[in-house]
Amino acid sequence: MTKAELIARVATRKDLPRTLTKKAYARIIDAVFTEVGDYFIRARPSLSNPPRLSYPGFGTFTKRRRNSRTVRNPATGQPIAIPAQCTVVFAPGQELKNLINRVPIRKASSAA
């Protein structure tokens, strides 16, 4: 999905106000992604408390630090040193997993 497709899909939702334009939705979506990016840029990972962004029902994004490592270039066989770097990993939530795998949602049964 492209950014334009995301904006179009959000703009056509029935549960959102019709008074907003696609340009307004685009600014809102840009603001959300900017804030998420800024959070992970500013946050410093530690072993005991890594930076996390959790969105219930969707999943959790976690900032992790990768150690430096040496790999081989598959074309030449020469070793290449990859420096340590930070990355963001995503773990899908149970609701998203169920939707992807088309598992029906079980509702709590009421005991009479």
C-alpha positions in Angstrom: 0.0 0.0 0.0 1.3 3.4 -0.9 0.9 6.6 1.1 -1.7 7.9 -1.4 -3.7 4.6 -1.1 -3.6 4.9 2.7 -4.8 8.4 2.6 -7.6 7.5 0.2 -8.7 4.5 2.4 -8.7 6.6 5.6 -10.7 9.4 3.9 -13.4 7.0 2.7 -14.1 5.5 6.2 -17.7 5.9 7.3 -16.9 6.5 11.0 -14.8 9.7 10.3 -16.1 13.2 9.7 -16.9 14.1 6.1 -15.9 17.7 6.7 -12.2 16.9 6.4 -10.4 16.9 3.0 -7.9 14.4 1.8 -5.2 17.0 2.3 -6.2 17.2 6.0 -6.1 13.4 6.3 -2.7 13.4 4.7 -1.4 16.0 7.3 -2.8 13.9 10.2 -1.2 10.7 8.8 2.1 12.5 8.3 2.0 13.9 11.8 1.4 10.4 13.3 4.3 8.9 11.3 6.6 11.8 12.2 5.9 11.5 15.9 6.5 7.7 15.8 9.8 8.3 13.9 10.9 11.1 16.3 10.1 8.8 19.3 12.4 6.1 18.0 15.1 8.6 17.0 15.2 10.2 20.4 14.8 7.1 22.5 17.9 5.4 23.7 17.7 1.6 23.9 18.9 -0.2 27.1 18.8 -3.9 27.9 16.3 -3.4 30.8 14.0 -0.9 29.1 14.0 -0.8 25.3 11.9 1.9 23.6 8.5 0.4 22.6 5.4 1.7 20.9 2.4 -0.5 21.5 -0.8 -0.1 19.6 -3.4 -2.5 21.1 -4.9 -5.0 18.6 -2.2 -4.1 16.0 1.2 -4.8 17.5 4.3 -3.5 19.1 7.3 -1.8 17.6 10.5 -2.1 19.6 13.9 -0.4 19.0 16.8 -2.8 19.1 20.5 -2.4 18.8 22.4 -4.8 16.5 26.0 -5.6 17.3 28.7 -5.2 14.6 29.4 -8.3 12.6 31.4 -9.6 9.7 29.7 -11.1 6.6 30.9 -12.3 3.2 30.1 -10.7 -0.1 28.4 -13.6 -2.0 29.8 -12.4 -5.4 33.5 -12.1 -4.3 33.7 -14.0 -1.0 35.4 -11.0 0.6 34.6 -10.3 4.2 32.6 -7.1 4.9 32.4 -5.5 8.3 28.9 -4.2 9.2 29.0 -1.7 12.0 26.6 -1.8 15.0 23.3 -0.1 14.3 19.8 0.4 15.7 16.8 -1.0 14.1 13.0 -1.2 14.8 11.3 -4.6 14.9 7.6 -5.3 14.8 5.7 -8.0 16.7 2.1 -8.3 15.5 -0.7 -8.4 18.1 -3.0 -11.3 18.5 -6.0 -9.6 16.9 -3.9 -8.8 13.8 -2.6 -12.4 13.7 -6.2 -13.6 13.8 -7.3 -11.3 11.1 -4.4 -12.3 8.8 -5.1 -16.0 9.4 -8.9 -15.5 9.3 -9.4 -16.9 12.8 -12.9 -16.1 14.0 -13.1 -13.8 17.1 -14.5 -15.6 20.1 -16.8 -13.6 22.2 -17.0 -14.3 25.9 -20.1 -16.5 26.6 -22.4 -15.3 29.3 -23.3 -17.9 31.9 -27.0 -17.8 32.7 
